Amino acid sequence: MLSTLRQTTRRALPCLAPRHARTLVTEESTKKEAFAALNMETPTPQPPAPPPTPTVDLDTMHHHIPPAQLPLLQLMTTMLMRHGLYAQAAKTTSNMLLHIHAMTRQPPMPLVERAILMASPAVRCRKLKKGGGKTVFMPQALNERQRTRIGLKWIVEAVKAPGRQGNTLAERMAREIVAILNGTSGVLKLKEEMHKVAMVNRGGLPQIR
């Protein structure tokens, strides 16, 4: 008798209970039950790994940050100096390097060294007067410092010529350096003319015995 009553009660309970009281089976509850069954916790997201630290090449660092006492920059600053204002000329040289970097997006010092080497002549011609008032040219070889000085002199003279583009002397110097690298500067023509004159008058060189 009691067993029959229990079975009847169990069959009637689901029908008597309201729908909102029933437990809903969803996807989230299924996942939670699966993790609980496996005795695992929900994995937490890991923070992203930091980016690798860029390495600095010490062999080429001097091209990006030239030393303050670089001989080439000192010579350029000395040739730009007027009335003993060395600090003002040094600032012009520094601004020139910044302009070159902004124009080319490359380290400025290798470009400056290459441009000055391209503008520097290997020889110069000295004027000599012979009997009868005739003027001849005597080619003379130049050392490295003499070549660099003549090349810088031509660059400074070309920059200070009227009608040059640029608001400041530093910007005009940077434009002239870039023009030399592109092969469109008039300084290269001066060098070519100097070499032609030296080749024409090479017969006047002293004979080596």
BELTALIN-V80725 format. One record per backbone hydrogen bond with DSSP energy under -1.0 kcal/mol. NH is the residue of the N-H (numbers start at 1). CO is the residue of the C=O. E is the energy in kcal/mol with one decimal. If there is no record, write none. Layout:
nh: [NH | NH]
co: [CO | CO]
e: [E | E]
//
This chain:
nh: [5 | 6 | 7 | 8 | 9 | 10 | 11 | 12 | 13 | 16 | 17 | 22 | 30 | 31 | 32 | 33 | 34 | 35 | 36 | 37 | 38 | 40 | 63 | 65 | 70 | 74 | 75 | 76 | 77 | 78 | 79 | 80 | 81 | 85 | 86 | 89 | 90 | 91 | 92 | 93 | 94 | 95 | 96 | 97 | 98 | 99 | 100 | 101 | 102 | 103 | 104 | 105 | 112 | 113 | 114 | 115 | 116 | 117 | 118 | 119 | 120 | 124 | 126 | 128 | 130 | 133 | 136 | 138 | 140 | 142 | 147 | 148 | 149 | 150 | 151 | 152 | 153 | 154 | 155 | 156 | 157 | 158 | 159 | 160 | 172 | 173 | 174 | 175 | 176 | 177 | 178 | 179 | 180 | 181 | 182 | 184 | 190 | 191 | 192 | 193 | 194 | 195 | 196 | 197 | 198 | 199 | 200 | 201 | 204 | 205]
co: [1 | 2 | 3 | 4 | 5 | 6 | 7 | 8 | 9 | 12 | 13 | 19 | 26 | 27 | 28 | 29 | 30 | 31 | 32 | 33 | 34 | 35 | 60 | 61 | 67 | 70 | 71 | 72 | 73 | 74 | 75 | 76 | 77 | 82 | 84 | 85 | 86 | 87 | 88 | 89 | 90 | 91 | 92 | 93 | 94 | 95 | 96 | 97 | 98 | 99 | 100 | 101 | 108 | 109 | 110 | 111 | 112 | 113 | 114 | 115 | 116 | 140 | 138 | 136 | 134 | 130 | 128 | 126 | 124 | 122 | 143 | 144 | 145 | 146 | 147 | 148 | 149 | 150 | 151 | 152 | 153 | 154 | 155 | 156 | 168 | 169 | 170 | 171 | 172 | 173 | 174 | 175 | 176 | 177 | 178 | 179 | 186 | 187 | 188 | 189 | 190 | 191 | 192 | 193 | 194 | 195 | 196 | 197 | 201 | 202]
e: [-1.7 | -2.2 | -1.9 | -1.7 | -2.1 | -2.2 | -1.6 | -1.4 | -1.5 | -1.6 | -2.0 | -1.2 | -1.7 | -2.0 | -2.6 | -2.3 | -2.0 | -2.7 | -2.6 | -2.3 | -1.8 | -2.8 | -1.1 | -2.3 | -1.2 | -2.5 | -2.5 | -2.2 | -2.6 | -2.4 | -1.9 | -1.6 | -1.2 | -1.6 | -1.7 | -1.6 | -2.6 | -1.9 | -1.7 | -2.0 | -2.2 | -2.5 | -1.9 | -1.7 | -1.8 | -2.3 | -2.3 | -2.2 | -2.1 | -2.0 | -2.3 | -2.4 | -2.4 | -2.6 | -2.1 | -2.5 | -2.4 | -1.9 | -2.1 | -1.7 | -1.0 | -2.2 | -2.5 | -3.2 | -3.4 | -1.3 | -3.5 | -3.2 | -2.7 | -1.8 | -2.4 | -2.4 | -2.3 | -2.2 | -2.4 | -2.5 | -2.2 | -2.3 | -2.0 | -2.7 | -2.3 | -2.2 | -2.1 | -2.0 | -2.0 | -2.2 | -2.2 | -2.4 | -2.0 | -2.2 | -2.3 | -2.2 | -2.1 | -2.0 | -1.8 | -2.4 | -1.5 | -1.9 | -2.1 | -2.5 | -2.2 | -2.0 | -2.0 | -2.4 | -2.0 | -2.1 | -2.3 | -1.9 | -1.6 | -1.4]
//
